[in-house]
Amino acid sequence: MDVRVLEELKRMSVVGQQAHWAVVWFAALLIVIAPAAAETPPRPEFAIPDADDAPIAMLVDITSGQVLHSRNSDRRFVPASITKAMTLYHAFELIEEGALDPRQSFTIKPETWREWAGKGSTMWLNARDPVLVDNLLFGIANVSANDGSVVLAEGQAGSLEAWADGMNARARALGMTGSHFGTPNGWPDDGATFTTARDLVTLARAMISRHPKKFARYIGRPSFTYNGIEQYNHDPLIGRTPGADGIKTGYTNEAGFGYLGTAVRDGQRLVLVVAGSPRSRARDAAARNYIEWGFRGLERRRLFHEGEIVENARVQGGGQRSVALRTDRPIFINVPRGYDGDIAVNVTYEGPLRAPFTDGDQVAELKVTVPGFDDAHFPLLAARTVERAGWFARIVNAIAAWFA
């Protein structure tokens, strides 16, 4: 046999042996690590997002009022374009009061156009063109129109400062004690505009409960077309999460990425705030994970029906010595899916209750405690009217109470 052929056969034999042993060692390695991999617990299907992706967050079931998760919910932050949610709410209130009409037109002033044309998010308004308030509200809500916000503010209030004063008056009336607004659109203003997650939940609840028809009309459109230009809503839930219907995203270099949103399923509505996210993808993923965890990682349990008597409260100075306390709504509570632990229910009131009071007056509160969640609070109403007792009845009641 030729010497060169013999050497080549030897070399191929060595390579084959090396490949054989490589396969043997790889198989042995799989046998060693397979049990360890099998022992690794699977990641939960629904989980609360990490603090790195959502440094500030709050998830609330506004149907019941229960806070499902809270992280730095009272920390002030810059809301950026989420500010426009307050501009929309202020506009809704003005429409209700008759001070603003969706059918009226405002015209963008040349100086306003020069400052805001193409500045950040825009609906591409033209100088001196009349624009319906109806279109301004669509543009603000769905394509975050900075120019539309300014035109609305100047057209209705006469100046941005006057409009901001109206926004802040609305915030105070709602109890948004951690918020202040300096602009109608959230453009950076050296920190004059700030809010908290808890305040934004309050704002969303008011917008939905006080103006359900306006909310349904203007909020949560997947796109908006004006001047022949179609733009898409950047909301991370709309079209991706069942039941999602808005409300507003926000971003600046200073603020990071934020979101105020809501979704409803089977009569249950959740409101979510995420703020300070480092990237848009992190914010969007956190928002979707929060909503799915709220709807699918938890389960709702009915504790009381609407109008159900929960307890009797003692009465002082009335024509009767006690009064039944009833619910004003069905009382639901959220617990982890499959939870079999305790749910504590307590009735609190400043008692004995002092007469007189009327059937339907809120006179007490129901507190529900589930481990791992903030306490949930629900109003309890007097189930009947109790008049103030006459002097003789008061003496009899006082003696009876003393012996009791």
N, C-alpha and C positions, 0 to 999 in steps of 0.2 A: 504494500500500500504506500502511496506517496507520503512522504514525511509531513508535508504541509496539511494534507487531508487529515492525518492522524492527530496533529496538534489541534486542529479546529474541532475535531470530535471530543477531545479531552476538555477543551474550553467550554463547549456546550454542555458537557456533563456537569462541570463545576457550577455553571450558571443555573442549570436545572436543579441541582441539589440546594443551592442558595434560595431559589424560589420556593422549593418544597418546604424548607425550614421556615421561611418567612410566613407561609400560609399556616403552618403549625403554630407558630408563636402568636399570630393574629387571632386564631381561633381560641387559643388558651386565654388570651387577653379578654376576649368577649365573654368567656365563661366566668372570669374573675369579676369583671365589672358589671355583668348583667344583674346579679342580685342587688348590688348597690343602687343601680339605676331604678330597679323595680321598687326599692324602698323609699325613693324620693317622693314626697307627697305631691300630688298634682296641685297646680295653681287654681284657686277658687275661680269659678266661672264669672262671678260678679264680686268685685272688690272695690273698696274705697281707694281712689287714686292716691299716689304718693304725694307727700308735701313738696317734693322738688318740682312736680308738674303743676300742682295747685296749692301754692303757699297760703292763699286765702280762699276759703270755700265755705259754702253753706247750702244745705239741701233741706227744704221744708215742704211738708205736705200741707198746703194751705187749705185743703178741704177740711182737715181736722185741726190745723194749727200746730201739729207736732213737728219739732225740729228733729230731722233724721240724722244729720251730721253737721258739725260746726267746727271750723278751723280758723282761728284768728278773725272771727266774724265781726268783732268790734274794732279791729285795726283800721285806721283811716288809710285810704289809698287814692290815687289819681284815677278817675274812671274813664278818661279819654272819651271816646264816642258813646260810651254807655250813658253819658250825660244827656244824650238825645232822648232817652227814655223819659226823663223829667220834662223835657221840652214837649214831647208828645202828650204826656199826662196834663201838663199845664194847658195845652191847646184843647184837649178833650174837655177840661173843666170850663174853659172859656166858651166853647161851643154850647155846652149845657147851660151856661149863664146868659147866652145870647150876645156875648161880646165878640164872637168870631163865627163866621159862616163859611162852610166848605165851598160854597158857590161864589164867594167873592174873590176878586183878583187883587194881587199885589204886583208892583212893577219893580224890578231890580234897578237900583240907582247906578249910574255909570261908575261912581267911585266905589260902590260896593262890588260891582262886577270886576273892576280892575284889581281889587284886593283878593277876591275869592274865586275868580275864574280858574278852574283847574287846580285849586289848592286842596290837596288831599282828596278825599272822596267827594264826588260832585255829581249833580244831575244835569250839568251843562246848560245852565240857564244863560240866556242871552240878554245883554244890556237893553233896557227899556222895553223888553217884551213882557206883557202881562202874563201872570201864571196863577192858576186857580189854587186856592188854599188846599183843596182836595188833592191836587197833584203834589203840592209841597209836602203834605203829610205822608203820602205814599213814598216820595223820594227820601224823606228823612228816615222813615221806618225801615225801608228795605234796601236802599243803597247808601245809607249813611251820609246824605247830602249836606256837606258843610255850607255850601252856598244857599241851599233851600232853608236851612235853619236860620241863617242870618236874615234872609228876605222875610221869612215869617215873623221873626222877632221885631225887625224894624217896621214892617208893615202894620203889625197889630199894636205894638207898644210904643212905637216912635223911636226907640233906641235900644241897643243891646243891654244897656244898664237897666232900663225900665223893665225889659223882659226878664232879666236875671232876678230883679227884685220880686217879680211875680213867681218865678220858680222857687225862690227861697221861702216865700210866704206859704206856698203849697207844701213845701217840705216840712215847715214848722207845724202846719195844721195836721200833717200825718204823723207827727212825732219823730221825724227823722233828725234826731239830735246830733248825729255825727256827720252831717252833710252840709256842704255849702256849694253854691253854683255861681260861677263868675262869667260863664259864656253859655250860649244856647247850643253849642255843638261840641264842647269838650276840647277845643283847640288849646294847646299848652298856654297857661296863664300864670306861670311862676307859683303854682301851688294854691292859687285862690279857689280852685275847684277841687273838692275832695268828697269822699263818701265812705260808707262801710258796707259790708255784705249784708248785715242785718237791715240797714236802711233800704238797700235795694230790694230786698224781699218785701219789705213794707210797701215800697212803691209799686212793685209788680202786683201785689195783692190788691191794692187800691185801684190800679188801672183795670184789672180784670173784673173786680167785683162792682165797681162804680160805673164802668163804661164797657160792658160786655159786647155791645153791638159795634162800637167804634174799634175796640180791640180786634174783633173778628174781621172787620173791614180792612183796617190799615196794617195790622201787624202780621208778619210771617208769610209774605208773598215770596215765592221762589225767585222772582225776577221783577224788574220794573223797566218800562220803556218810556223815554221822554225825548222829544226832539229827534225821533227816529233812532235813538241810541238805546239798545237793550243792555241792561246790566243785571248781574246775578247777585242774589243775596248771599253773603258770606257766613250766614248762620250755620254753626256746625251740626245742628240737629235736624233742621228742616230737610225733608226728603230722605233722611237716613235713619231717623228714630221714629217709630210709630207714635202718633199722637202729638208730635212736637209742633208748636206754633209760635215760635219767636223767643226772645224779644229783641236783644241788641248786643252786638259785639263791640269791642273797643281795642285800640292799640295806639301807643306812642312809644318812642324809645324810653321815655321816663317811666311809663306805666307798665310796660310789658303788654301781654295779651290778656284780655278779660272778656267775660261773657255773663250776661243776665238772660236766662232763658226759662222756658216752661214747657211742660207736656202734660197731656191728660189722657188717661186710660180708664175705662169702666167707671167714669164718674169721679175718679181720684185725680187731683191736679197737684203736680210737684213744681216748685220753683227752685231754680238753681242759680248760684253765683259762683263763678271762678275768677280769680284775679291774680295778677302777678306772674302768670305763666311765662317761662322763658322763650317759648316757641309757639307758633300757631298750631302746629301738629300736637304739641303737648296739651295745649288748652282744649283743642277739639276732642282729643281722645279722652281727656279727663271729664269733659262735659258729658260725652256719651256714656262713659263708664258709670258716672254718678247716677244718671237717669236710669240706666238699666239695673244698677244695684238697688235703687229705690223702689222700682216697680217689681223686679223679679227676684232680688235677693232677700226682700222682706215680704211679709204677708200682713194684710189688714184683718183685724179681728173686731167685731162689733161688741161693744160693752153695754150700750144702752140704746134703745129706740128713741126716736124723737118724741118728746112729751112724757117720757117715762119718769116716774117718781123714784128719786135716788135715796132720799132721806128726809126726815122731819127736822126742822130747826126750831129752837125755843124762841118765843116772842115775849118782849117786855112792853107793857103799857098798851096792849091791844085787847080787842074783844075776844080773842082766843089765845091760848098759851103756846100754841105751836102752829107751824105752817109747813105744808109739804113743799119740797124742792124738786123741780122738774127740769129736764133738759130742754134746750131750744133747738136741738138738731140730733141726728143720729151720732152717737159717739163711737168713733173707730180709733184704734191704736195700732201702730205698726210695730211688729216684732220680727226678729230674724226668722226666716222660713224654717219651720219645724220646731220652733222654740217651745219648750215645755216647762219653763221656769215660772216664777211668780210675777204677777202684775198687781201692784199695790194701788188701791183706790182710796182717796181721802177727800172728805168734804170740809172746806174751811169757810168760816164767816166770822165777822165781828159780832159776837153774840153775848147775850140774847139779842135778836133783831128788834129794833125799836120801831113800833108802829107809829104812824100809819104807813102802809105801802100798798101798792096795787098789783093785782094779778098781772104777771109778765115782767115785773121789775126784776132786774138782776140783783140778788141779795146774797149770793154765795158763789163759791167756786169749787169745781171738781178738779183735783190734782191726780194725775195718773203717772205712776213711776214704773219704768221698765229698766232693769240694769243695763248700763252701757249707753243710755239715751238721756237727753235732757228731759226733765219733767214736762209733761203736757198739761195745759190748763184749759178748762172749758167753763163757760158761765152756767150758773144754775139760777133758775127763775122761781119767783114765788108762784105757787100753783093756785092762789086765790087772793082776793083783796082782804086786807086786815085793817079795819078802822081803829082809830084811837079809842080806848075804853073810857067810860065815864068814871067819875071819882070813886064810886062805890066798887065797881068792877076792878079798878086798879088796886084798891086796898085788898080785896079778896085774892086777886092774883098774886100780890106781893106776899101775903101770908102763906098761900099755897106754895109759892116758890121757895119761901124760907124753910118750910117743913120738908120740901122735896130735897 
